Amino acid sequence: MGRRLLILGAGGHGRAVADLAVECGWSVAGFTDRTRGPGVLGEDDDIKGLIRAGKADAAVVGLGNTALARRSELFDLLKDAGATIPTLVHPRASVSRTCRIGVGTVVFPGVVLGAAVDVGDNVVLYSNAVAEHDCRIAAHAYLSPGVILTGAVTIEESTFIGAGAVLFPGITVGAQAVVAAGAVVTGGVQAGATVLGSPARPVVPARGA
């Protein structure tokens, strides 16, 4: 199998994924992005053609937290294109032998994944994030640096957890929710909600919103 990786997105997160890929033994074939620049081989619409033309052997999504909805769309585009989608786990991450990690997920240095943790497809686990025993992290979720899931926490699909947030044992954070940086989450978070503070509370929409 070849080891040339195409990264979808050439911004800051895409470059971080490129560094991770090299640490995992890949070479970076290039990027796709809506803006042309160094190493950019084409736009999103060119992905299928780039794969079929043999410009890369595999591909992963490299868009960051400013484009969470687009991350899942690009992952589906890769699947439709028949691309090989690897899982990238930094050699300095600590991963239990009983942990499952889905395809397209990127695991940065210092991450700790405990016993029986289940991580879905296309998830981002940034540096020093911790998920202790029996946590479940669904597809397309994004955990920022230093997040702590303290055991048996469920993170539903396409949820964003900000840097340094701490989530108490056994709680569930619903799909497409946002947990602000530094929040201490002691109870469940509804789907689509945004919570912040310590203890975390939902953001109250402005009147008329």
C-alpha positions, -999 to 999 in steps of 0.1 A, spaced: 0 0 0 12 35 -9 17 61 18 8 94 1 -20 112 19 -43 139 6 -56 163 32 -89 180 27 -83 216 39 -51 236 39 -57 259 69 -42 257 103 -59 224 113 -50 209 79 -14 217 85 -15 202 119 -30 170 104 -2 170 79 24 171 107 5 143 125 5 122 93 42 125 89 47 113 125 25 83 116 47 74 86 28 90 57 40 115 32 17 144 23 6 143 -13 -10 177 -10 -42 195 0 -76 204 -13 -90 239 -5 -112 266 -19 -83 289 -19 -52 281 -40 -19 281 -22 13 260 -17 6 223 -20 -31 228 -29 -39 203 -57 -75 214 -63 -109 222 -47 -134 200 -30 -151 192 -63 -118 178 -76 -114 152 -48 -128 123 -68 -107 131 -98 -75 134 -77 -82 100 -61 -89 83 -95 -59 99 -111 -37 84 -85 -25 117 -70 -28 101 -35 -32 67 -20 -55 78 8 -72 109 22 -85 124 54 -105 155 64 -84 184 75 -110 211 82 -111 224 117 -136 236 142 -147 266 121 -163 242 96 -178 213 117 -208 207 94 -186 207 63 -163 181 80 -190 154 78 -199 164 42 -163 159 31 -160 126 49 -191 114 30 -175 127 -2 -144 106 4 -165 75 10 -184 81 -23 -151 86 -41 -140 51 -29 -110 67 -11 -89 48 14 -95 67 47 -68 60 73 -69 65 111 -40 86 123 -28 80 159 3 98 171 30 75 185 29 95 218 -8 89 223 -18 64 249 -45 40 236 -59 11 255 -58 -22 237 -96 -24 243 -103 9 227 -119 11 192 -111 40 169 -130 46 136 -117 55 102 -106 91 94 -102 99 131 -70 119 141 -54 114 175 -28 140 184 1 136 209 -6 132 246 -42 119 241 -52 92 265 -80 67 256 -89 44 284 -104 9 286 -133 2 263 -135 37 249 -153 37 216 -144 65 191 -164 69 159 -154 79 124 -138 113 114 -134 124 150 -107 150 161 -89 143 194 -65 171 200 -34 172 221 -37 160 257 -74 152 255 -84 124 279 -113 100 276 -113 75 304 -130 41 306 -162 34 287 -166 67 270 -183 68 237 -174 96 211 -196 95 181 -187 103 145 -175 138 135 -171 150 171 -143 175 179 -124 175 212 -101 204 217 -68 203 236 -70 193 272 -106 181 273 -112 156 300 -140 130 298 -139 114 333 -155 80 325 -186 66 308 -193 100 291 -212 99 258 -205 125 231 -230 124 203 -224 131 167 -209 164 155 -205 178 190 -177 204 198 -159 204 231 -138 234 238 -103 235 252 -99 224 288 -135 215 294 -142 188 321 -171 165 318 -184 145 348 -189 107 347 -219 92 330 -233 123 313 -244 126 277 -238 156 254 -263 156 226 -256 158 189 -243 191 175 -240 206 210 -212 231 219 -194 230 252 -173 261 257 -137 262 266 -131 257 303 -166 246 311 -172 221 339 -202 199 328 -219 182 357 -251 171 339 -264 162 305 -264 186 276 -293 187 251 -287 183 214 -278 216 197 -274 234 230 -244 256 239 -232 255 275 -205 274 293 -192 282 328 -186 262 360 -209 245 365 -219 247 329 -252 263 321 -270 268 287 -265 300 269 -298 320 270 -307 332 235 -310 370 231 -345 383 231 -360 381 196 -334 356 184 
